[in-house]
Amino acid sequence: MKQIVALAASSAGVAHARLAAEALRAAAQHSGHGLKTGIATADAPLGALSVADIAAADVVVLAVDESVNAAPFAGKPVYETRTSAAIRHPQAILDAALARLPAAVDVSAKPAPASAAQSTSSVVTTSAAHATTASVKRLVAITSCPTGIAHTFMAAEALKKSAAALGHQIRVETQGSVGAKSQLTA
């Protein structure tokens, strides 16, 4: 059982942040992990989280749509995502955060028979790859189609939803029949 601290903050309002915190809490409980949550506001930047809660945490999840002060979490593995991703895919967010723990990759301490060692090796590779892909990426994309009416915008929306579900940030320029919208800058 790991101890997780989650801080949620949303520019859409406190209710949205509470939904993210509750989704993460339920997923942690289902997985057998402990989770303390805080809802960041202007008056309470850490919500109800205490210094002791943070000190006891193995990993920190920041489910935020706005900038928060991450200084209180210095020295802890931190996984940052959007509140919408935490609401829609809380278990995937927790798995990605837990993959940041160094012990999640180190399985060499126990000797195993040859066949078990081979399967353990593939688990290590998978965990290491997941930890690498779990970090927040910033993506850009351009969508377009010959007609430029519906598919351009449907593709842009699908890219945005997929990036959010994976905890990544994306900016999509559409080049449709109405011209270029949300143009990318240098």
ZIZI-V841067 format. One record per backbone hydrogen bond with DSSP energy under -1.0 kcal/mol. NH is the residue of the N-H (numbers start at 1). CO is the residue of the C=O. If there is no record, write none. Layout:
BEGIN
nh:co
NH:CO
NH:CO
END
This chain:
BEGIN
nh:co
4:34
5:59
6:36
7:61
8:38
9:63
13:10
17:13
18:14
19:15
20:16
21:17
22:18
23:19
24:20
25:21
26:22
27:23
28:24
29:25
30:26
31:27
33:28
34:2
36:4
38:6
40:8
41:44
47:44
49:46
54:50
55:51
56:52
58:3
59:3
60:77
61:5
62:79
63:7
64:62
64:81
65:9
73:70
74:71
76:73
79:60
81:62
86:82
87:83
88:84
89:85
93:89
94:90
95:91
96:92
97:93
98:94
99:95
100:97
101:98
104:101
105:102
117:113
118:114
119:115
120:116
121:117
122:118
123:119
124:120
125:121
126:122
127:123
128:124
129:125
130:126
131:127
132:128
133:129
134:130
139:169
141:171
143:173
154:150
155:151
156:152
157:153
158:154
159:155
160:156
161:157
162:158
163:159
164:160
165:161
166:162
167:164
168:163
169:137
171:139
173:141
174:181
175:143
176:179
177:148
179:176
181:174
END
